[in-house]
Amino acid sequence: MISGFEALQSIDRAYAQIREDEMRLDEQLRATSAEAARLRQERLTQLQRLAEVKFRMLKSGELARELDAAEREVRRLLDEAERENAQTAAERENAAKALKQAEAARAACAAEFEAAGRALQEFETAHQPAIAQEAKWVALTRAAENAEKTWQEAERKTRQAEEDREAKRTPYENDPLFTYLWKRQFGASAYRSGGIVRYFDGLIAHMIHYSDACANYAMLIQIPERLRAHVDRLKTGLEALRQEIANFRQERLLAAGAGPLQARAQQAQAARDASEATAAQRQQEFAAADAKYDAISGKNSEGLLARAIQLMVDNDSRDDVITLYREAERTRSNEDKEIVAQIDQLTRQLGKAEADMGQIRTQIRDLDGRRDQLEHARESFRRRRYDYPGTTFRNEAAINDVLGGILSGMIQGAVLEQVLQQGYRQPPSIDWGGGYHPGPMFPPGGFPGDGPDIFGDSGGYGGGGGFDGGGSGDGFDTGGSF
């Protein structure tokens, strides 16, 4: 069994390992790309030499001059790319160091938060039995239980009435004659038509039994609104009872000496939240530096290095260059034999370098995916408040196995979230001087996991109450007139 803090540290370590592996592969890709660029440039130089050697056979120096101009442009681009590479690599390294420091500070703050929370939980656990024996506590909690039962039953009936309203209002609203009279407020004091209009409106009303239908429709519309207002009043009363219980409990805890422990826990939580905000900012800065590095290092198709390589590829694929090389291969004179051999060797080396680059890019993409999965799992962990003091996981071995599988690429990140959910054990109650919650108490922000809040639909009290708000009785029927 491990604590939520320890589980999160394991996830953070796995995330940092993947990030470091990705940066290491990025450096390998940068070095391999630079080597491929060097080989291409050398190959271009040898082609230029070959063109100069074959000048007498070609009867023209145009190809040699074009290759020389291309080589100069490539050299300029490579020099500029190297300068930008060095600068962006340093920026990314600094951002990575700052992120690592922020994560270490966050871990330290989380450890203090865990210790402070546990100390407060132990204190409250020791004093809760005495509080629960007091007559006022018993009376308040019993009143809150009854109020919640009443509220839940009223909420259920109100929702039923609202569903009935939506289902049964359609026949009325689809009848043009009823809608006409309803909008003109026929039969009400606000009706203003007179003379012949009033006469014919009366005939229409008599024909469709408007009086009965109007009463039914008014009940259908108004009763759910009145029920909802009643439910809101019950909810307000329940909240007041909960707050009264929280205040009573807080008074007793403070009298027993919980003040310093609560202050320490609140300060630790504030420090933890601040450290998380700082770490998130450092993460964004690292992501920006990483993207800037990728744009220059050759990881994607943009940037100076990529432009230089593309220029050399374009020159390699030119018809006149291909013709020159094939002619030199056929003649194999003493004059060009050595140059052709060097070009062949450079071509083989270049092929190997490009194959290595493809393999490294595949590994980086795989690491990117695993890093995204862990990032999602880590965010879900914090969103569910699994890092709350006192939280435990009873399946430590399974968590470690899944993390190892993610690092090796054998397991998807979604499995980690499932394993965490299966092993989760909620912490004991804790009062931070805030509001009352049934069961375990948590600081402002809600409950861990995806469950409902204190006014959710799956609350812990069922059964009836003293409220009868109607429902789906015959009073909501249209009476068959439409």
C-alpha positions in Angstrom: 0.0 0.0 0.0 1.3 3.5 -0.9 0.0 7.0 -0.2 -1.4 9.2 -2.9 1.7 11.4 -2.6 4.0 8.4 -3.2 1.9 7.3 -6.2 2.1 10.7 -7.7 5.9 10.8 -7.2 6.2 7.5 -9.1 4.2 9.0 -12.0 6.3 12.2 -11.9 9.5 10.1 -12.0 8.3 8.1 -15.0 7.3 11.3 -16.8 10.7 12.9 -16.1 12.4 9.7 -17.4 10.5 9.9 -20.7 11.2 13.6 -21.0 14.9 13.0 -20.5 14.9 10.1 -23.0 13.2 12.3 -25.5 15.8 15.0 -25.1 18.6 12.5 -25.4 17.1 11.2 -28.7 16.6 14.8 -29.8 20.4 15.4 -29.4 21.1 12.2 -31.3 18.8 13.3 -34.1 20.5 16.7 -34.2 23.9 15.1 -34.4 22.9 12.6 -37.0 21.1 15.3 -39.0 24.3 17.4 -38.9 26.3 14.4 -40.0 23.9 13.8 -42.9 24.2 17.4 -43.9 28.0 17.2 -43.8 27.9 14.1 -46.0 25.6 15.7 -48.4 27.8 18.8 -48.6 30.9 16.7 -49.1 29.1 14.7 -51.8 28.1 18.0 -53.5 31.8 19.1 -53.3 32.9 15.9 -55.0 30.3 16.3 -57.7 31.7 19.8 -58.2 35.2 18.4 -58.5 33.9 15.8 -60.9 32.3 18.4 -63.0 35.5 20.4 -63.2 37.5 17.3 -64.1 35.0 16.4 -66.8 35.1 20.0 -68.0 36.9 19.2 -71.2 34.5 16.5 -72.1 31.4 18.6 -71.2 32.8 21.5 -73.2 31.1 23.8 -70.7 31.8 25.2 -67.2 28.1 26.0 -66.5 27.4 22.9 -64.3 30.6 23.5 -62.2 29.7 27.1 -61.6 26.1 26.2 -60.6 27.3 23.5 -58.2 29.8 25.9 -56.7 27.1 28.5 -56.1 24.9 25.8 -54.5 27.7 24.7 -52.2 28.3 28.3 -51.1 24.5 28.7 -50.3 24.5 25.4 -48.4 27.5 26.4 -46.4 25.9 29.7 -45.5 22.7 28.0 -44.4 24.6 25.3 -42.4 26.7 27.9 -40.6 23.6 29.9 -39.7 21.7 26.8 -38.7 24.6 25.8 -36.4 24.5 29.1 -34.6 20.7 28.9 -34.2 21.0 25.3 -33.1 23.5 26.1 -30.4 21.3 29.0 -29.1 18.0 27.1 -29.1 19.7 24.0 -27.6 21.0 26.2 -24.7 17.6 27.8 -24.2 15.9 24.3 -24.1 18.5 23.1 -21.7 18.0 26.0 -19.4 14.2 25.5 -19.6 14.6 21.9 -18.8 16.8 22.7 -15.7 14.2 25.3 -14.5 11.4 22.7 -15.0 13.3 20.1 -13.1 13.9 22.6 -10.2 10.2 23.6 -10.2 9.2 19.9 -10.1 11.5 19.2 -7.2 10.1 22.2 -5.3 6.6 21.0 -6.1 7.5 17.5 -4.7 8.9 19.1 -1.5 5.7 21.2 -1.0 3.5 18.1 -1.7 5.5 16.2 0.9 4.9 18.9 3.5 1.2 19.0 2.5 0.9 15.3 3.0 2.6 15.4 6.4 0.5 18.3 7.6 -2.7 16.7 6.4 -1.9 13.4 8.0 -1.1 15.2 11.4 -4.4 17.0 11.2 -6.3 13.8 10.3 -4.8 12.0 13.2 -5.8 14.8 15.6 -9.3 14.9 14.4 -9.7 11.1 14.4 -8.7 11.2 18.1 -11.2 13.9 19.0 -14.1 13.0 16.8 -15.6 10.4 19.1 -15.9 12.9 21.9 -17.6 15.5 19.6 -20.0 12.8 18.3 -21.2 12.1 21.8 -22.4 15.7 22.4 -26.1 16.2 22.4 -26.0 19.2 20.0 -23.9 17.3 17.5 -26.4 14.4 17.6 -29.3 16.7 17.2 -27.7 18.7 14.3 -26.6 15.7 12.4 -30.0 14.0 12.8 -31.7 17.2 11.6 -29.3 17.3 8.6 -30.1 13.7 7.7 -33.8 14.4 7.8 -33.4 17.6 5.8 -31.4 15.8 3.2 -34.0 13.1 2.9 -36.7 15.7 2.5 -34.7 17.6 -0.1 -33.9 14.5 -2.1 -37.5 13.4 -2.2 -38.6 16.9 -3.2 -35.9 17.0 -5.9 -37.0 13.7 -7.3 -40.7 14.8 -7.5 -39.7 18.1 -9.0 -37.7 16.5 -11.7 -40.6 14.2 -12.5 -42.9 17.2 -12.7 -40.5 18.9 -15.0 -40.3 15.8 -17.2 -44.1 15.6 -17.3 -44.2 19.3 -18.3 -41.9 18.8 -21.3 -43.7 15.6 -22.4 -47.3 16.9 -22.0 -47.0 20.5 -23.1 -46.6 19.5 -26.8 -50.3 18.7 -27.6 -51.3 22.1 -26.3 -48.6 24.1 -28.0 -49.1 22.2 -31.3 -52.8 23.2 -31.4 -53.1 26.5 -33.3 -56.5 27.4 -31.9 -55.4 26.9 -28.3 -52.1 28.7 -28.9 -54.0 31.6 -30.5 -56.3 32.0 -27.5 -53.5 31.5 -24.9 -51.3 34.2 -26.5 -54.3 36.6 -26.5 -54.8 35.7 -22.8 -58.5 34.8 -23.5 -60.5 34.5 -20.3 -58.0 36.5 -18.2 -58.3 40.0 -17.0 -55.5 41.0 -19.4 -57.7 40.1 -22.4 -58.6 43.3 -24.3 -60.5 42.3 -27.5 -64.0 43.4 -27.8 -67.0 43.3 -30.1 -67.0 40.8 -32.9 -63.5 39.6 -32.1 -64.5 38.7 -28.6 -67.6 36.9 -30.0 -65.7 34.7 -32.4 -62.9 34.0 -29.8 -65.7 32.8 -27.5 -67.0 30.5 -30.2 -63.5 29.0 -30.7 -63.0 28.6 -26.9 -66.3 26.8 -26.6 -65.5 24.5 -29.5 -62.2 23.3 -28.2 -63.1 23.3 -24.4 -60.6 26.0 -23.9 -61.5 26.7 -20.2 -60.6 23.2 -19.0 -57.5 23.0 -21.3 -56.3 26.4 -20.1 -56.5 25.4 -16.5 -54.7 22.1 -17.2 -52.0 23.9 -19.2 -51.5 26.5 -16.5 -51.0 23.8 -13.9 -48.7 22.0 -16.1 -46.5 25.1 -16.5 -46.7 26.6 -13.0 -46.5 23.6 -10.7 -42.9 22.6 -11.6 -41.8 26.2 -11.1 -43.4 26.3 -7.7 -41.9 22.9 -6.8 -38.4 24.1 -8.0 -38.7 27.1 -5.7 -39.6 24.9 -2.8 -36.6 22.6 -3.5 -34.3 25.6 -3.6 -35.6 26.6 -0.2 -35.0 23.1 1.2 -31.5 23.1 -0.3 -30.8 26.5 1.4 -32.0 25.1 4.7 -29.9 22.0 4.3 -26.8 24.1 3.5 -27.4 26.2 6.6 -27.6 23.0 8.8 -24.4 21.7 7.2 -22.7 25.0 7.9 -23.9 24.9 11.5 -22.5 21.4 12.0 -19.2 22.5 10.5 -19.1 25.5 12.8 -19.9 23.4 15.8 -17.2 20.9 14.9 -14.7 23.6 14.2 -15.4 25.2 17.6 -14.8 21.9 19.4 -11.6 21.1 17.4 -10.2 24.6 18.1 -11.0 24.2 21.8 -9.0 20.9 21.7 -6.0 22.6 20.1 -6.4 22.1 16.4 -5.7 25.7 15.4 -1.9 25.3 14.8 -2.4 22.0 12.9 -5.1 23.6 10.7 -2.9 26.6 10.0 0.0 24.4 9.1 -2.2 22.4 6.7 -3.6 25.5 5.1 -0.2 27.0 4.6 1.1 23.8 3.2 -1.7 23.6 0.8 -1.2 27.1 -0.3 2.5 26.5 -0.9 1.7 23.3 -2.8 -0.8 25.1 -5.0 1.7 27.9 -5.7 4.4 25.3 -6.5 2.1 23.5 -8.9 1.3 26.8 -10.7 5.1 27.5 -11.0 5.7 24.0 -12.3 2.9 24.4 -14.9 4.5 27.7 -16.0 7.9 26.1 -16.3 6.3 23.3 -18.3 4.9 25.8 -20.8 8.2 27.5 -21.1 10.0 24.2 -21.7 7.3 23.2 -24.4 7.9 26.6 -26.2 11.7 26.1 -26.1 11.3 22.5 -27.2 9.1 23.5 -30.2 11.6 26.2 -31.2 14.5 23.7 -31.0 12.5 21.2 -33.2 11.9 23.9 -35.8 15.7 24.3 -36.3 17.3 21.0 -35.4 15.9 19.1 -38.3 13.1 17.3 -36.4 10.5 18.7 -38.8 10.6 20.1 -42.4 11.1 23.7 -41.4 14.2 25.7 -40.4 17.5 26.5 -41.9 19.0 23.0 -41.6 16.1 21.5 -43.4 16.4 24.1 -46.1 20.1 23.4 -46.6 19.4 19.6 -46.8 16.6 20.1 -49.3 18.9 22.3 -51.5 21.5 19.6 -51.6 18.8 17.0 -52.4 17.5 19.1 -55.2 21.0 19.4 -56.6 21.6 15.6 -56.3 18.4 15.0 -58.3 19.2 17.3 -61.2 19.4 15.6 -64.6 22.7 17.1 -65.5 24.3 15.9 -62.2 22.9 12.4 -62.7 24.2 12.4 -66.3 27.6 13.5 -65.1 27.8 10.8 -62.5 26.7 8.0 -64.8 29.2 9.1 -67.5 32.0 9.2 -65.0 31.0 5.6 -63.8 31.2 4.4 -67.4 34.5 5.9 -68.3 36.3 5.3 -65.0 39.4 7.2 -66.2 42.3 7.7 -63.8 41.3 11.3 -63.6 37.8 10.7 -62.2 38.1 7.2 -60.7 39.1 8.5 -57.2 36.3 11.1 -57.1 33.6 8.5 -58.1 34.8 6.2 -55.4 34.5 8.9 -52.8 31.0 9.8 -54.0 30.0 6.1 -53.7 31.3 5.9 -50.2 29.6 9.2 -49.2 26.4 7.9 -50.7 26.5 4.7 -48.6 27.3 6.7 -45.4 24.5 9.1 -46.2 22.0 6.2 -46.6 23.0 4.9 -43.2 22.7 8.3 -41.6 19.3 8.8 -43.1 18.1 5.4 -41.9 19.3 6.2 -38.4 17.5 9.5 -38.6 14.3 7.7 -39.5 14.7 5.3 -36.7 15.3 8.1 -34.2 12.3 10.0 -35.4 10.2 6.9 -34.9 11.5 6.5 -31.3 10.8 10.2 -30.6 7.2 9.9 -31.9 6.7 6.9 -29.7 8.1 8.8 -26.7 5.9 11.8 -27.5 2.8 9.5 -27.3 3.9 7.9 -24.0 4.7 11.3 -22.5 1.2 12.6 -23.6 -0.4 9.6 -22.0 1.4 10.1 -18.7 0.7 13.8 -18.7 -3.0 13.0 -19.1 -2.9 10.4 -16.3 -1.0 12.9 -14.1 -3.6 15.6 -14.7 -6.4 13.2 -14.0 -4.7 12.1 -10.8 -4.7 15.7 -9.5 -8.1 16.5 -10.8 -9.5 13.5 -8.9 -7.6 14.7 -5.8 -5.8 11.4 -5.4 -2.9 13.4 -4.0 -5.0 14.5 -1.0 -3.4 13.8 2.4 -4.4 10.4 3.7 -5.3 8.9 0.3 -3.9 5.4 -0.2 -3.7 2.9 -3.0 -3.7 -0.8 -2.1 -2.3 -2.0 -5.4 1.3 -0.6 -5.3 2.7 -3.6 -7.3 0.2 -3.1 -10.1 0.9 0.6 -10.3 4.6 0.0 -10.6 4.1 -2.7 -13.2 1.9 -0.4 -15.3 4.4 2.5 -15.1 7.1 0.1 -16.2 5.0 -1.0 -19.1 4.3 2.6 -20.1 8.1 3.3 -20.0 8.8 0.3 -22.2 5.9 1.1 -24.6 4.0 -2.1 -23.8 1.0 -0.5 -21.9 -1.2 2.4 -22.7 -1.6 5.3 -20.3 -5.4 4.7 -19.9 -4.6 1.4 -18.1 -2.8 3.4 -15.4 -5.9 5.5 -14.7 -8.0 2.3 -14.4 -5.5 0.7 -12.0 -5.4 3.9 -9.9 -9.2 4.0 -9.7 -9.3 0.3 -8.7 -6.8 0.7 -5.9 -8.0 4.1 -4.6 -8.9 4.4 -0.9 -10.4 7.7 0.2 -8.8 9.5 3.2 -10.5 9.9 6.6 -12.4 13.1 7.4 -10.6 16.3 7.8 -11.9 19.8 8.7 -10.0 22.7 7.4 -12.2 25.2 9.1 -14.6 25.2 6.1 -18.0 23.7 5.3 -19.5 20.5 6.4 -19.6 17.5 4.1 -21.1 14.1 4.7 -18.4 11.4 5.0 -14.8 12.4 4.3 -14.2 16.1 4.3 -12.2 17.9 1.7 -10.9 21.4 1.2 -12.8 23.8 -1.1 -12.9 22.4 -4.6 -15.0 19.3 -4.3 -14.6 15.6 -3.8 -11.9 13.3 -5.3 -13.0 11.2 -8.3 -15.9 11.8 -10.5 -18.6 11.4 -7.9 -21.4 13.9 -7.2 -20.9 16.9 -4.9 -22.8 17.2 -1.6 -26.0 18.0 -3.5 -25.5 15.3 -6.1 -28.1 12.8 -7.3 -26.5 9.8 -5.7 -26.5 11.1 -2.1 -26.3 8.8 0.8 -29.8 9.2 2.1 -32.9 7.7 0.4 -36.4 7.2 1.3 -39.3 9.6 1.6 -39.7 12.9 3.4 -42.5 15.2 4.5 -42.9 16.8 1.1 -45.5 15.9 -1.5 -45.0 18.0 -4.6 -47.3 16.4 -7.1 -45.9 14.2 -9.8 -47.4 12.8 -12.9 -51.1 12.7 -11.8 -54.1 13.2 -14.0 -54.1 16.9 -13.4 -51.4 17.2 -16.0 -53.3 15.4 -18.7 -54.8 17.2 -21.7 -58.2 15.6 -21.1 -58.2 14.3 -24.7 -59.5 17.5 -26.1 -56.7 17.8 -28.6 
